[in-house]
Amino acid sequence: MPINYYIFLAIALFSIGIVGVLTRRNAIIIFMCIELMLNAVNLLLVAFSKKHYLVELERLKVAGLEAVTNVGTDGQLFVFFIMVVAAAEVSVGLAIIVMMYRNIHSVDVNFLNRLKH
């Protein structure tokens, strides 16, 4: 499958996430849109990692060398670390949202201005 499909899908997902963050007022929906943007970046990292691996594999075949390589695993390793950080972000973010709901009985981010005073 051509990498252009992955790029267009990632751009669409990231754009939906940006629009959701900028237009929504519900904290949970904003949180989900941020996760959507992270997953779009993860998709691109894996796609480029796979593409880099296939290019290196083809280069090794042309050179007549053995086709055992670990090239292209860097992007997948970055995705793993991003997913770990995203899991930590989810736990902290949901805790903040729960505390916000307990204090002001709403998850509307416009009510956060009331917490300043």
C-alpha positions as CSV (number, residue, x, y, z in Angstrom):
1,M,0.0,0.0,0.0
2,P,1.5,3.4,-0.9
3,I,2.6,5.6,1.9
4,N,0.4,8.5,0.5
5,Y,-2.7,6.7,1.9
6,Y,-1.2,6.7,5.4
7,I,-0.2,10.4,5.1
8,F,-3.7,11.5,4.0
9,L,-5.3,9.5,6.8
10,A,-3.0,10.9,9.4
11,I,-3.6,14.4,8.1
12,A,-7.3,13.9,8.3
13,L,-7.1,12.5,11.8
14,F,-4.9,15.3,13.0
15,S,-7.1,17.9,11.4
16,I,-10.2,16.4,13.1
17,G,-8.3,16.6,16.4
18,I,-7.3,20.2,15.9
19,V,-10.8,21.2,15.0
20,G,-12.2,19.4,18.0
21,V,-9.7,21.0,20.4
22,L,-10.4,24.5,19.0
23,T,-14.2,24.3,18.8
24,R,-15.4,22.1,21.7
25,R,-15.9,23.2,25.3
26,N,-16.4,19.8,26.9
27,A,-13.1,18.8,28.6
28,I,-13.6,15.1,27.8
29,I,-14.1,15.7,24.1
30,I,-11.0,18.0,24.1
31,F,-9.1,15.2,25.8
32,M,-10.2,12.7,23.2
33,C,-9.2,15.0,20.4
34,I,-5.7,15.4,21.8
35,E,-5.5,11.6,21.9
36,L,-6.7,11.5,18.3
37,M,-3.8,13.8,17.3
38,L,-1.3,11.6,19.2
39,N,-2.6,8.6,17.3
40,A,-2.3,10.4,14.0
41,V,1.4,11.0,14.7
42,N,1.8,7.4,15.8
43,L,0.3,6.2,12.5
44,L,2.8,8.3,10.6
45,L,5.8,7.1,12.7
46,V,4.8,3.4,12.0
47,A,4.2,4.1,8.3
48,F,7.5,5.8,7.8
49,S,9.3,3.1,9.8
50,K,7.8,0.4,7.6
51,K,8.7,2.3,4.5
52,H,12.3,2.8,5.7
53,Y,12.5,-0.9,6.5
54,L,11.3,-1.9,3.0
55,V,13.8,0.4,1.3
56,E,16.6,-1.0,3.4
57,L,15.5,-4.6,2.6
58,E,15.4,-3.8,-1.1
59,R,18.9,-2.3,-0.9
60,L,20.2,-5.4,0.8
61,K,18.7,-7.7,-1.8
62,V,20.3,-5.7,-4.6
63,A,23.6,-5.8,-2.9
64,G,23.3,-9.6,-2.4
65,L,23.5,-9.5,1.3
66,E,21.5,-11.4,3.9
67,A,18.2,-9.7,4.5
68,V,18.3,-9.6,8.3
69,T,18.2,-6.1,9.5
70,N,16.7,-4.1,12.4
71,V,16.5,-0.9,10.4
72,G,13.1,0.8,10.6
73,T,12.3,-0.2,14.2
74,D,13.1,3.2,15.6
75,G,9.7,4.6,14.6
76,Q,7.9,1.7,16.2
77,L,10.0,2.2,19.4
78,F,9.0,5.9,19.5
79,V,5.4,4.8,19.1
80,F,5.7,2.5,22.1
81,F,7.1,5.4,24.3
82,I,4.4,7.8,23.0
83,M,1.7,5.2,24.0
84,V,3.3,4.9,27.5
85,V,3.3,8.7,27.9
86,A,-0.3,8.9,26.6
87,A,-1.4,6.3,29.1
88,A,0.1,8.4,31.9
89,E,-1.5,11.5,30.4
90,V,-4.9,9.7,30.4
91,S,-4.7,8.8,34.1
92,V,-3.7,12.4,35.1
93,G,-6.1,14.1,32.7
94,L,-9.1,12.0,33.8
95,A,-8.2,12.6,37.5
96,I,-8.2,16.4,36.8
97,I,-11.5,16.1,34.9
98,V,-13.1,14.1,37.8
99,M,-11.8,16.7,40.4
100,M,-13.2,19.5,38.1
101,Y,-16.6,17.8,38.0
102,R,-16.6,17.4,41.8
103,N,-15.8,21.0,42.4
104,I,-18.0,22.8,39.8
105,H,-20.4,20.0,38.7
106,S,-19.6,20.5,35.0
107,V,-16.9,19.5,32.5
108,D,-17.3,22.7,30.5
109,V,-13.9,24.4,30.2
110,N,-15.5,27.9,30.3
111,F,-16.2,27.3,34.0
112,L,-12.5,27.0,34.6
113,N,-12.2,30.8,34.7
114,R,-14.2,30.7,38.0
115,L,-11.4,28.7,39.6
116,K,-9.0,31.7,39.3
117,H,-10.7,33.6,42.1
